[in-house]
């Protein structure tokens, strides 16, 4: 949230103020866009979690190990600490 505010607030508000809009209207537009960004991110996260939980767990909420596949090829080397 802090990064979104640092990047988009100055750019959008400056553009609107230079375009002739009042600072209050520019701030209102910025809040609407920030809420839309947060809402869309939350929706995507919820959908991804729901799809993942449906594909990895059965009806009795047990983890299905056979549904988790391993990639083919050599295993990565682990470096000693």
PyMOL Python script that loads the backbone (N, CA, C, O; Angstrom):
from pymol import cmd

cmd.read_pdbstr("""\
ATOM      1  N   UNK A   1       0.817  -1.190   0.000  1.00  0.00           N
ATOM      2  CA  UNK A   1       0.000   0.000   0.000  1.00  0.00           C
ATOM      3  C   UNK A   1       0.864   1.258   0.000  1.00  0.00           C
ATOM      4  O   UNK A   1       0.517   2.247  -0.646  1.00  0.00           O
ATOM      5  N   UNK A   2       1.972   1.230   0.710  1.00  0.00           N
ATOM      6  CA  UNK A   2       2.829   2.405   0.748  1.00  0.00           C
ATOM      7  C   UNK A   2       3.466   2.666  -0.610  1.00  0.00           C
ATOM      8  O   UNK A   2       3.596   3.817  -1.027  1.00  0.00           O
ATOM      9  N   UNK A   3       3.860   1.610  -1.295  1.00  0.00           N
ATOM     10  CA  UNK A   3       4.477   1.785  -2.611  1.00  0.00           C
ATOM     11  C   UNK A   3       3.465   2.315  -3.613  1.00  0.00           C
ATOM     12  O   UNK A   3       3.796   3.167  -4.437  1.00  0.00           O
ATOM     13  N   UNK A   4       2.235   1.822  -3.551  1.00  0.00           N
ATOM     14  CA  UNK A   4       1.202   2.311  -4.464  1.00  0.00           C
ATOM     15  C   UNK A   4       0.977   3.801  -4.227  1.00  0.00           C
ATOM     16  O   UNK A   4       0.834   4.566  -5.181  1.00  0.00           O
ATOM     17  N   UNK A   5       0.945   4.213  -2.965  1.00  0.00           N
ATOM     18  CA  UNK A   5       0.742   5.621  -2.662  1.00  0.00           C
ATOM     19  C   UNK A   5       1.887   6.493  -3.128  1.00  0.00           C
ATOM     20  O   UNK A   5       1.663   7.606  -3.603  1.00  0.00           O
ATOM     21  N   UNK A   6       3.112   6.004  -3.002  1.00  0.00           N
ATOM     22  CA  UNK A   6       4.263   6.808  -3.407  1.00  0.00           C
ATOM     23  C   UNK A   6       4.349   6.977  -4.918  1.00  0.00           C
ATOM     24  O   UNK A   6       4.798   8.014  -5.408  1.00  0.00           O
ATOM     25  N   UNK A   7       3.924   5.970  -5.645  1.00  0.00           N
ATOM     26  CA  UNK A   7       4.081   6.018  -7.097  1.00  0.00           C
ATOM     27  C   UNK A   7       2.889   6.682  -7.780  1.00  0.00           C
ATOM     28  O   UNK A   7       3.071   7.550  -8.633  1.00  0.00           O
ATOM     29  N   UNK A   8       1.677   6.287  -7.416  1.00  0.00           N
ATOM     30  CA  UNK A   8       0.524   6.744  -8.183  1.00  0.00           C
ATOM     31  C   UNK A   8      -0.051   8.069  -7.709  1.00  0.00           C
ATOM     32  O   UNK A   8      -0.575   8.830  -8.523  1.00  0.00           O
ATOM     33  N   UNK A   9       0.031   8.367  -6.430  1.00  0.00           N
ATOM     34  CA  UNK A   9      -0.582   9.618  -5.951  1.00  0.00           C
ATOM     35  C   UNK A   9       0.075  10.840  -6.588  1.00  0.00           C
ATOM     36  O   UNK A   9      -0.645  11.681  -7.127  1.00  0.00           O
ATOM     37  N   UNK A  10       1.391  10.983  -6.558  1.00  0.00           N
ATOM     38  CA  UNK A  10       1.952  12.196  -7.175  1.00  0.00           C
ATOM     39  C   UNK A  10       1.687  12.279  -8.673  1.00  0.00           C
ATOM     40  O   UNK A  10       1.385  13.360  -9.177  1.00  0.00           O
ATOM     41  N   UNK A  11       1.792  11.179  -9.390  1.00  0.00           N
ATOM     42  CA  UNK A  11       1.600  11.215 -10.837  1.00  0.00           C
ATOM     43  C   UNK A  11       0.186  11.548 -11.238  1.00  0.00           C
ATOM     44  O   UNK A  11      -0.033  12.409 -12.091  1.00  0.00           O
ATOM     45  N   UNK A  12      -0.779  10.877 -10.635  1.00  0.00           N
ATOM     46  CA  UNK A  12      -2.169  11.102 -11.025  1.00  0.00           C
ATOM     47  C   UNK A  12      -2.664  12.460 -10.537  1.00  0.00           C
ATOM     48  O   UNK A  12      -3.299  13.199 -11.290  1.00  0.00           O
ATOM     49  N   UNK A  13      -2.378  12.784  -9.298  1.00  0.00           N
ATOM     50  CA  UNK A  13      -2.877  14.053  -8.765  1.00  0.00           C
ATOM     51  C   UNK A  13      -2.230  15.240  -9.472  1.00  0.00           C
ATOM     52  O   UNK A  13      -2.897  16.236  -9.755  1.00  0.00           O
ATOM     53  N   UNK A  14      -0.946  15.139  -9.756  1.00  0.00           N
ATOM     54  CA  UNK A  14      -0.281  16.226 -10.467  1.00  0.00           C
ATOM     55  C   UNK A  14      -0.870  16.404 -11.856  1.00  0.00           C
ATOM     56  O   UNK A  14      -1.084  17.531 -12.301  1.00  0.00           O
ATOM     57  N   UNK A  15      -1.134  15.300 -12.546  1.00  0.00           N
ATOM     58  CA  UNK A  15      -1.727  15.377 -13.874  1.00  0.00           C
ATOM     59  C   UNK A  15      -3.101  16.015 -13.859  1.00  0.00           C
ATOM     60  O   UNK A  15      -3.434  16.814 -14.735  1.00  0.00           O
ATOM     61  N   UNK A  16      -3.899  15.663 -12.863  1.00  0.00           N
ATOM     62  CA  UNK A  16      -5.241  16.239 -12.797  1.00  0.00           C
ATOM     63  C   UNK A  16      -5.202  17.714 -12.404  1.00  0.00           C
ATOM     64  O   UNK A  16      -5.955  18.522 -12.948  1.00  0.00           O
ATOM     65  N   UNK A  17      -4.334  18.066 -11.467  1.00  0.00           N
ATOM     66  CA  UNK A  17      -4.245  19.465 -11.058  1.00  0.00           C
ATOM     67  C   UNK A  17      -3.723  20.314 -12.207  1.00  0.00           C
ATOM     68  O   UNK A  17      -4.219  21.418 -12.435  1.00  0.00           O
ATOM     69  N   UNK A  18      -2.724  19.812 -12.936  1.00  0.00           N
ATOM     70  CA  UNK A  18      -2.228  20.551 -14.096  1.00  0.00           C
ATOM     71  C   UNK A  18      -3.268  20.623 -15.207  1.00  0.00           C
ATOM     72  O   UNK A  18      -3.261  21.547 -16.020  1.00  0.00           O
ATOM     73  N   UNK A  19      -4.158  19.641 -15.232  1.00  0.00           N
ATOM     74  CA  UNK A  19      -5.221  19.646 -16.235  1.00  0.00           C
ATOM     75  C   UNK A  19      -6.378  20.571 -15.884  1.00  0.00           C
ATOM     76  O   UNK A  19      -7.266  20.787 -16.708  1.00  0.00           O
ATOM     77  N   UNK A  20      -6.379  21.117 -14.676  1.00  0.00           N
ATOM     78  CA  UNK A  20      -7.407  22.077 -14.309  1.00  0.00           C
ATOM     79  C   UNK A  20      -8.381  21.602 -13.255  1.00  0.00           C
ATOM     80  O   UNK A  20      -9.279  22.358 -12.884  1.00  0.00           O
ATOM     81  N   UNK A  21      -8.247  20.378 -12.749  1.00  0.00           N
ATOM     82  CA  UNK A  21      -9.159  19.888 -11.717  1.00  0.00           C
ATOM     83  C   UNK A  21      -8.723  20.432 -10.357  1.00  0.00           C
ATOM     84  O   UNK A  21      -7.562  20.787 -10.154  1.00  0.00           O
ATOM     85  N   UNK A  22      -9.674  20.488  -9.439  1.00  0.00           N
ATOM     86  CA  UNK A  22      -9.331  20.959  -8.097  1.00  0.00           C
ATOM     87  C   UNK A  22      -8.599  19.843  -7.340  1.00  0.00           C
ATOM     88  O   UNK A  22      -8.779  18.666  -7.654  1.00  0.00           O
ATOM     89  N   UNK A  23      -7.786  20.198  -6.358  1.00  0.00           N
ATOM     90  CA  UNK A  23      -7.069  19.169  -5.597  1.00  0.00           C
ATOM     91  C   UNK A  23      -7.989  18.202  -4.862  1.00  0.00           C
ATOM     92  O   UNK A  23      -7.632  17.038  -4.679  1.00  0.00           O
ATOM     93  N   UNK A  24      -9.157  18.657  -4.441  1.00  0.00           N
ATOM     94  CA  UNK A  24     -10.102  17.768  -3.749  1.00  0.00           C
ATOM     95  C   UNK A  24     -10.620  16.694  -4.700  1.00  0.00           C
ATOM     96  O   UNK A  24     -10.698  15.520  -4.339  1.00  0.00           O
ATOM     97  N   UNK A  25     -10.969  17.099  -5.901  1.00  0.00           N
ATOM     98  CA  UNK A  25     -11.457  16.137  -6.896  1.00  0.00           C
ATOM     99  C   UNK A  25     -10.346  15.167  -7.280  1.00  0.00           C
ATOM    100  O   UNK A  25     -10.597  13.974  -7.449  1.00  0.00           O
ATOM    101  N   UNK A  26      -9.126  15.667  -7.419  1.00  0.00           N
ATOM    102  CA  UNK A  26      -7.994  14.797  -7.755  1.00  0.00           C
ATOM    103  C   UNK A  26      -7.752  13.780  -6.646  1.00  0.00           C
ATOM    104  O   UNK A  26      -7.453  12.620  -6.931  1.00  0.00           O
ATOM    105  N   UNK A  27      -7.877  14.193  -5.387  1.00  0.00           N
ATOM    106  CA  UNK A  27      -7.698  13.269  -4.264  1.00  0.00           C
ATOM    107  C   UNK A  27      -8.813  12.231  -4.231  1.00  0.00           C
ATOM    108  O   UNK A  27      -8.562  11.071  -3.905  1.00  0.00           O
ATOM    109  N   UNK A  28     -10.041  12.628  -4.562  1.00  0.00           N
ATOM    110  CA  UNK A  28     -11.151  11.671  -4.592  1.00  0.00           C
ATOM    111  C   UNK A  28     -10.951  10.618  -5.679  1.00  0.00           C
ATOM    112  O   UNK A  28     -11.189   9.432  -5.450  1.00  0.00           O
ATOM    113  N   UNK A  29     -10.517  11.047  -6.850  1.00  0.00           N
ATOM    114  CA  UNK A  29     -10.224  10.079  -7.915  1.00  0.00           C
ATOM    115  C   UNK A  29      -9.114   9.127  -7.495  1.00  0.00           C
ATOM    116  O   UNK A  29      -9.179   7.930  -7.774  1.00  0.00           O
ATOM    117  N   UNK A  30      -8.102   9.652  -6.829  1.00  0.00           N
ATOM    118  CA  UNK A  30      -6.992   8.808  -6.399  1.00  0.00           C
ATOM    119  C   UNK A  30      -7.452   7.772  -5.384  1.00  0.00           C
ATOM    120  O   UNK A  30      -7.020   6.621  -5.436  1.00  0.00           O
ATOM    121  N   UNK A  31      -8.326   8.171  -4.459  1.00  0.00           N
ATOM    122  CA  UNK A  31      -8.833   7.205  -3.475  1.00  0.00           C
ATOM    123  C   UNK A  31      -9.655   6.108  -4.140  1.00  0.00           C
ATOM    124  O   UNK A  31      -9.554   4.941  -3.763  1.00  0.00           O
ATOM    125  N   UNK A  32     -10.465   6.476  -5.125  1.00  0.00           N
ATOM    126  CA  UNK A  32     -11.267   5.475  -5.827  1.00  0.00           C
ATOM    127  C   UNK A  32     -10.367   4.478  -6.541  1.00  0.00           C
ATOM    128  O   UNK A  32     -10.608   3.272  -6.487  1.00  0.00           O
ATOM    129  N   UNK A  33      -9.343   4.969  -7.203  1.00  0.00           N
ATOM    130  CA  UNK A  33      -8.438   4.069  -7.922  1.00  0.00           C
ATOM    131  C   UNK A  33      -7.654   3.187  -6.955  1.00  0.00           C
ATOM    132  O   UNK A  33      -7.434   2.011  -7.242  1.00  0.00           O
ATOM    133  N   UNK A  34      -7.234   3.723  -5.830  1.00  0.00           N
ATOM    134  CA  UNK A  34      -6.516   2.918  -4.839  1.00  0.00           C
ATOM    135  C   UNK A  34      -7.414   1.823  -4.270  1.00  0.00           C
ATOM    136  O   UNK A  34      -6.962   0.695  -4.075  1.00  0.00           O
ATOM    137  N   UNK A  35      -8.687   2.143  -4.002  1.00  0.00           N
ATOM    138  CA  UNK A  35      -9.619   1.121  -3.526  1.00  0.00           C
ATOM    139  C   UNK A  35      -9.863   0.061  -4.594  1.00  0.00           C
ATOM    140  O   UNK A  35      -9.978  -1.120  -4.265  1.00  0.00           O
ATOM    141  N   UNK A  36      -9.944   0.445  -5.845  1.00  0.00           N
ATOM    142  CA  UNK A  36     -10.131  -0.537  -6.909  1.00  0.00           C
ATOM    143  C   UNK A  36      -8.924  -1.465  -7.049  1.00  0.00           C
ATOM    144  O   UNK A  36      -9.080  -2.659  -7.305  1.00  0.00           O
ATOM    145  N   UNK A  37      -7.726  -0.915  -6.883  1.00  0.00           N
ATOM    146  CA  UNK A  37      -6.518  -1.746  -6.935  1.00  0.00           C
ATOM    147  C   UNK A  37      -6.527  -2.749  -5.784  1.00  0.00           C
ATOM    148  O   UNK A  37      -6.222  -3.924  -5.985  1.00  0.00           O
ATOM    149  N   UNK A  38      -6.871  -2.296  -4.585  1.00  0.00           N
ATOM    150  CA  UNK A  38      -6.918  -3.194  -3.426  1.00  0.00           C
ATOM    151  C   UNK A  38      -7.996  -4.262  -3.589  1.00  0.00           C
ATOM    152  O   UNK A  38      -7.773  -5.429  -3.265  1.00  0.00           O
ATOM    153  N   UNK A  39      -9.166  -3.862  -4.092  1.00  0.00           N
ATOM    154  CA  UNK A  39     -10.257  -4.807  -4.279  1.00  0.00           C
ATOM    155  C   UNK A  39      -9.899  -5.875  -5.304  1.00  0.00           C
ATOM    156  O   UNK A  39     -10.167  -7.057  -5.090  1.00  0.00           O
ATOM    157  N   UNK A  40      -9.299  -5.469  -6.407  1.00  0.00           N
ATOM    158  CA  UNK A  40      -8.943  -6.450  -7.435  1.00  0.00           C
ATOM    159  C   UNK A  40      -7.843  -7.384  -6.945  1.00  0.00           C
ATOM    160  O   UNK A  40      -7.867  -8.575  -7.256  1.00  0.00           O
ATOM    161  N   UNK A  41      -6.887  -6.870  -6.191  1.00  0.00           N
ATOM    162  CA  UNK A  41      -5.844  -7.733  -5.644  1.00  0.00           C
ATOM    163  C   UNK A  41      -6.418  -8.741  -4.653  1.00  0.00           C
ATOM    164  O   UNK A  41      -6.034  -9.910  -4.658  1.00  0.00           O
ATOM    165  N   UNK A  42      -7.332  -8.290  -3.807  1.00  0.00           N
ATOM    166  CA  UNK A  42      -7.966  -9.189  -2.840  1.00  0.00           C
ATOM    167  C   UNK A  42      -8.809 -10.254  -3.543  1.00  0.00           C
ATOM    168  O   UNK A  42      -8.822 -11.411  -3.124  1.00  0.00           O
ATOM    169  N   UNK A  43      -9.507  -9.870  -4.601  1.00  0.00           N
ATOM    170  CA  UNK A  43     -10.333 -10.819  -5.335  1.00  0.00           C
ATOM    171  C   UNK A  43      -9.478 -11.891  -6.003  1.00  0.00           C
ATOM    172  O   UNK A  43      -9.821 -13.073  -5.969  1.00  0.00           O
ATOM    173  N   UNK A  44      -8.386 -11.488  -6.598  1.00  0.00           N
ATOM    174  CA  UNK A  44      -7.494 -12.450  -7.248  1.00  0.00           C
ATOM    175  C   UNK A  44      -6.878 -13.393  -6.217  1.00  0.00           C
ATOM    176  O   UNK A  44      -6.781 -14.596  -6.460  1.00  0.00           O
ATOM    177  N   UNK A  45      -6.461 -12.860  -5.073  1.00  0.00           N
ATOM    178  CA  UNK A  45      -5.880 -13.699  -4.030  1.00  0.00           C
ATOM    179  C   UNK A  45      -6.900 -14.699  -3.506  1.00  0.00           C
ATOM    180  O   UNK A  45      -6.576 -15.873  -3.329  1.00  0.00           O
ATOM    181  N   UNK A  46      -8.115 -14.256  -3.257  1.00  0.00           N
ATOM    182  CA  UNK A  46      -9.152 -15.164  -2.773  1.00  0.00           C
ATOM    183  C   UNK A  46      -9.478 -16.249  -3.777  1.00  0.00           C
ATOM    184  O   UNK A  46      -9.658 -17.407  -3.401  1.00  0.00           O
ATOM    185  N   UNK A  47      -9.556 -15.895  -5.043  1.00  0.00           N
ATOM    186  CA  UNK A  47      -9.834 -16.883  -6.085  1.00  0.00           C
ATOM    187  C   UNK A  47      -8.705 -17.903  -6.195  1.00  0.00           C
ATOM    188  O   UNK A  47      -8.956 -19.100  -6.332  1.00  0.00           O
ATOM    189  N   UNK A  48      -7.473 -17.432  -6.136  1.00  0.00           N
ATOM    190  CA  UNK A  48      -6.328 -18.349  -6.213  1.00  0.00           C
ATOM    191  C   UNK A  48      -6.311 -19.306  -5.018  1.00  0.00           C
ATOM    192  O   UNK A  48      -6.045 -20.496  -5.183  1.00  0.00           O
ATOM    193  N   UNK A  49      -6.590 -18.801  -3.833  1.00  0.00           N
ATOM    194  CA  UNK A  49      -6.630 -19.674  -2.656  1.00  0.00           C
ATOM    195  C   UNK A  49      -7.769 -20.687  -2.739  1.00  0.00           C
ATOM    196  O   UNK A  49      -7.597 -21.847  -2.367  1.00  0.00           O
ATOM    197  N   UNK A  50      -8.919 -20.257  -3.221  1.00  0.00           N
ATOM    198  CA  UNK A  50     -10.050 -21.182  -3.344  1.00  0.00           C
ATOM    199  C   UNK A  50      -9.756 -22.284  -4.357  1.00  0.00           C
ATOM    200  O   UNK A  50     -10.043 -23.454  -4.103  1.00  0.00           O
ATOM    201  N   UNK A  51      -9.190 -21.920  -5.494  1.00  0.00           N
ATOM    202  CA  UNK A  51      -8.876 -22.932  -6.507  1.00  0.00           C
ATOM    203  C   UNK A  51      -7.784 -23.879  -6.037  1.00  0.00           C
ATOM    204  O   UNK A  51      -7.838 -25.079  -6.306  1.00  0.00           O
ATOM    205  N   UNK A  52      -6.799 -23.344  -5.340  1.00  0.00           N
ATOM    206  CA  UNK A  52      -5.724 -24.193  -4.827  1.00  0.00           C
ATOM    207  C   UNK A  52      -6.241 -25.150  -3.769  1.00  0.00           C
ATOM    208  O   UNK A  52      -5.886 -26.329  -3.770  1.00  0.00           O
ATOM    209  N   UNK A  53      -7.072 -24.655  -2.871  1.00  0.00           N
ATOM    210  CA  UNK A  53      -7.569 -25.531  -1.813  1.00  0.00           C
ATOM    211  C   UNK A  53      -8.482 -26.613  -2.369  1.00  0.00           C
ATOM    212  O   UNK A  53      -8.501 -27.727  -1.845  1.00  0.00           O
ATOM    213  N   UNK A  54      -9.237 -26.310  -3.414  1.00  0.00           N
ATOM    214  CA  UNK A  54     -10.095 -27.331  -4.010  1.00  0.00           C
ATOM    215  C   UNK A  54      -9.293 -28.405  -4.731  1.00  0.00           C
ATOM    216  O   UNK A  54      -9.694 -29.568  -4.763  1.00  0.00           O
ATOM    217  N   UNK A  55      -8.165 -28.018  -5.309  1.00  0.00           N
ATOM    218  CA  UNK A  55      -7.403 -28.999  -6.071  1.00  0.00           C
ATOM    219  C   UNK A  55      -6.453 -29.817  -5.209  1.00  0.00           C
ATOM    220  O   UNK A  55      -6.079 -30.919  -5.610  1.00  0.00           O
ATOM    221  N   UNK A  56      -6.048 -29.329  -4.045  1.00  0.00           N
ATOM    222  CA  UNK A  56      -5.093 -30.053  -3.209  1.00  0.00           C
ATOM    223  C   UNK A  56      -5.732 -30.832  -2.062  1.00  0.00           C
ATOM    224  O   UNK A  56      -5.082 -31.699  -1.479  1.00  0.00           O
ATOM    225  N   UNK A  57      -6.985 -30.545  -1.726  1.00  0.00           N
ATOM    226  CA  UNK A  57      -7.643 -31.211  -0.602  1.00  0.00           C
ATOM    227  C   UNK A  57      -8.883 -31.940  -1.084  1.00  0.00           C
ATOM    228  O   UNK A  57      -9.524 -31.516  -2.046  1.00  0.00           O
ATOM    229  N   UNK A  58      -9.229 -33.050  -0.409  1.00  0.00           N
ATOM    230  CA  UNK A  58     -10.424 -33.794  -0.782  1.00  0.00           C
ATOM    231  C   UNK A  58     -11.622 -33.300   0.025  1.00  0.00           C
ATOM    232  O   UNK A  58     -11.539 -32.290   0.724  1.00  0.00           O
ATOM    233  N   UNK A  59     -12.755 -34.036  -0.081  1.00  0.00           N
ATOM    234  CA  UNK A  59     -13.989 -33.603   0.568  1.00  0.00           C
ATOM    235  C   UNK A  59     -13.904 -33.658   2.089  1.00  0.00           C
ATOM    236  O   UNK A  59     -14.655 -32.966   2.777  1.00  0.00           O
ATOM    237  N   UNK A  60     -12.996 -34.476   2.617  1.00  0.00           N
ATOM    238  CA  UNK A  60     -12.841 -34.592   4.064  1.00  0.00           C
ATOM    239  C   UNK A  60     -11.678 -33.746   4.581  1.00  0.00           C
ATOM    240  O   UNK A  60     -11.187 -33.961   5.689  1.00  0.00           O
ATOM    241  N   UNK A  61     -11.247 -32.788   3.774  1.00  0.00           N
ATOM    242  CA  UNK A  61     -10.206 -31.815   4.130  1.00  0.00           C
ATOM    243  C   UNK A  61      -8.854 -32.465   4.431  1.00  0.00           C
ATOM    244  O   UNK A  61      -8.118 -32.019   5.311  1.00  0.00           O
ATOM    245  N   UNK A  62      -8.546 -33.518   3.689  1.00  0.00           N
ATOM    246  CA  UNK A  62      -7.238 -34.156   3.803  1.00  0.00           C
ATOM    247  C   UNK A  62      -6.392 -33.769   2.603  1.00  0.00           C
ATOM    248  O   UNK A  62      -6.887 -33.655   1.482  1.00  0.00           O
ATOM    249  N   UNK A  63      -5.103 -33.570   2.860  1.00  0.00           N
ATOM    250  CA  UNK A  63      -4.178 -33.228   1.783  1.00  0.00           C
ATOM    251  C   UNK A  63      -3.967 -34.441   0.889  1.00  0.00           C
ATOM    252  O   UNK A  63      -3.668 -35.531   1.377  1.00  0.00           O
ATOM    253  N   UNK A  64      -4.120 -34.257  -0.401  1.00  0.00           N
ATOM    254  CA  UNK A  64      -3.938 -35.340  -1.370  1.00  0.00           C
ATOM    255  C   UNK A  64      -2.522 -35.242  -1.921  1.00  0.00           C
ATOM    256  O   UNK A  64      -2.242 -34.419  -2.793  1.00  0.00           O
ATOM    257  N   UNK A  65      -1.632 -36.085  -1.408  1.00  0.00           N
ATOM    258  CA  UNK A  65      -0.240 -36.056  -1.841  1.00  0.00           C
ATOM    259  C   UNK A  65      -0.078 -36.452  -3.299  1.00  0.00           C
ATOM    260  O   UNK A  65       0.853 -35.995  -3.961  1.00  0.00           O
ATOM    261  N   UNK A  66      -0.965 -37.292  -3.808  1.00  0.00           N
ATOM    262  CA  UNK A  66      -0.828 -37.729  -5.197  1.00  0.00           C
ATOM    263  C   UNK A  66      -1.135 -36.606  -6.185  1.00  0.00           C
ATOM    264  O   UNK A  66      -0.789 -36.717  -7.361  1.00  0.00           O
ATOM    265  N   UNK A  67      -1.768 -35.542  -5.738  1.00  0.00           N
ATOM    266  CA  UNK A  67      -2.058 -34.423  -6.631  1.00  0.00           C
ATOM    267  C   UNK A  67      -0.897 -33.437  -6.733  1.00  0.00           C
ATOM    268  O   UNK A  67      -0.900 -32.560  -7.597  1.00  0.00           O
ATOM    269  N   UNK A  68       0.079 -33.575  -5.866  1.00  0.00           N
ATOM    270  CA  UNK A  68       1.260 -32.726  -5.911  1.00  0.00           C
ATOM    271  C   UNK A  68       2.320 -33.459  -6.719  1.00  0.00           C
ATOM    272  O   UNK A  68       2.756 -34.543  -6.332  1.00  0.00           O
ATOM    273  N   UNK A  69       2.730 -32.887  -7.821  1.00  0.00           N
ATOM    274  CA  UNK A  69       3.696 -33.549  -8.683  1.00  0.00           C
ATOM    275  C   UNK A  69       5.058 -32.878  -8.543  1.00  0.00           C
ATOM    276  O   UNK A  69       5.162 -31.689  -8.242  1.00  0.00           O
ATOM    277  N   UNK A  70       6.082 -33.667  -8.766  1.00  0.00           N
ATOM    278  CA  UNK A  70       7.434 -33.146  -8.730  1.00  0.00           C
ATOM    279  C   UNK A  70       7.907 -32.911 -10.151  1.00  0.00           C
ATOM    280  O   UNK A  70       7.510 -33.622 -11.074  1.00  0.00           O
ATOM    281  N   UNK A  71       8.748 -31.921 -10.319  1.00  0.00           N
ATOM    282  CA  UNK A  71       9.288 -31.627 -11.637  1.00  0.00           C
ATOM    283  C   UNK A  71      10.344 -32.660 -12.017  1.00  0.00           C
ATOM    284  O   UNK A  71      11.089 -33.164 -11.177  1.00  0.00           O
ATOM    285  N   UNK A  72      10.379 -32.952 -13.297  1.00  0.00           N
ATOM    286  CA  UNK A  72      11.384 -33.878 -13.793  1.00  0.00           C
ATOM    287  C   UNK A  72      12.715 -33.159 -13.914  1.00  0.00           C
ATOM    288  O   UNK A  72      12.768 -31.937 -14.058  1.00  0.00           O
ATOM    289  N   UNK A  73      13.771 -33.921 -13.855  1.00  0.00           N
ATOM    290  CA  UNK A  73      15.097 -33.334 -14.015  1.00  0.00           C
ATOM    291  C   UNK A  73      15.914 -33.466 -12.740  1.00  0.00           C
ATOM    292  O   UNK A  73      15.444 -34.000 -11.735  1.00  0.00           O
ATOM    293  N   UNK A  74      17.138 -32.973 -12.795  1.00  0.00           N
ATOM    294  CA  UNK A  74      18.007 -33.110 -11.631  1.00  0.00           C
ATOM    295  C   UNK A  74      17.536 -32.229 -10.468  1.00  0.00           C
ATOM    296  O   UNK A  74      16.993 -31.141 -10.658  1.00  0.00           O
ATOM    297  N   UNK A  75      17.763 -32.738  -9.282  1.00  0.00           N
ATOM    298  CA  UNK A  75      17.399 -31.975  -8.097  1.00  0.00           C
ATOM    299  C   UNK A  75      18.442 -30.907  -7.847  1.00  0.00           C
ATOM    300  O   UNK A  75      19.616 -31.121  -8.148  1.00  0.00           O
ATOM    301  N   UNK A  76      18.056 -29.767  -7.310  1.00  0.00           N
ATOM    302  CA  UNK A  76      19.036 -28.705  -7.054  1.00  0.00           C
ATOM    303  C   UNK A  76      19.995 -29.113  -5.948  1.00  0.00           C
ATOM    304  O   UNK A  76      19.615 -29.794  -4.996  1.00  0.00           O
ATOM    305  N   UNK A  77      21.230 -28.690  -6.087  1.00  0.00           N
ATOM    306  CA  UNK A  77      22.244 -29.009  -5.089  1.00  0.00           C
ATOM    307  C   UNK A  77      22.087 -28.101  -3.878  1.00  0.00           C
ATOM    308  O   UNK A  77      21.898 -26.891  -4.003  1.00  0.00           O
ATOM    309  N   UNK A  78      22.169 -28.713  -2.711  1.00  0.00           N
ATOM    310  CA  UNK A  78      22.042 -27.950  -1.478  1.00  0.00           C
ATOM    311  C   UNK A  78      23.439 -27.663  -0.969  1.00  0.00           C
ATOM    312  O   UNK A  78      24.254 -28.569  -0.795  1.00  0.00           O
ATOM    313  N   UNK A  79      23.702 -26.391  -0.733  1.00  0.00           N
ATOM    314  CA  UNK A  79      25.024 -26.027  -0.233  1.00  0.00           C
ATOM    315  C   UNK A  79      25.040 -26.142   1.280  1.00  0.00           C
ATOM    316  O   UNK A  79      24.093 -25.713   1.939  1.00  0.00           O
ATOM    317  N   UNK A  80      26.100 -26.715   1.847  1.00  0.00           N
ATOM    318  CA  UNK A  80      26.167 -26.830   3.309  1.00  0.00           C
ATOM    319  C   UNK A  80      26.308 -25.436   3.944  1.00  0.00           C
ATOM    320  O   UNK A  80      26.891 -24.526   3.355  1.00  0.00           O
ATOM    321  N   UNK A  81      25.766 -25.296   5.145  1.00  0.00           N
ATOM    322  CA  UNK A  81      25.822 -23.977   5.810  1.00  0.00           C
ATOM    323  C   UNK A  81      27.199 -23.555   6.217  1.00  0.00           C
ATOM    324  O   UNK A  81      27.372 -22.474   6.780  1.00  0.00           O
TER     325      UNK A  81
END
""", "prot")
cmd.dss("prot")
cmd.show_as("cartoon", "prot")
cmd.util.cbc("prot")
cmd.orient("prot")
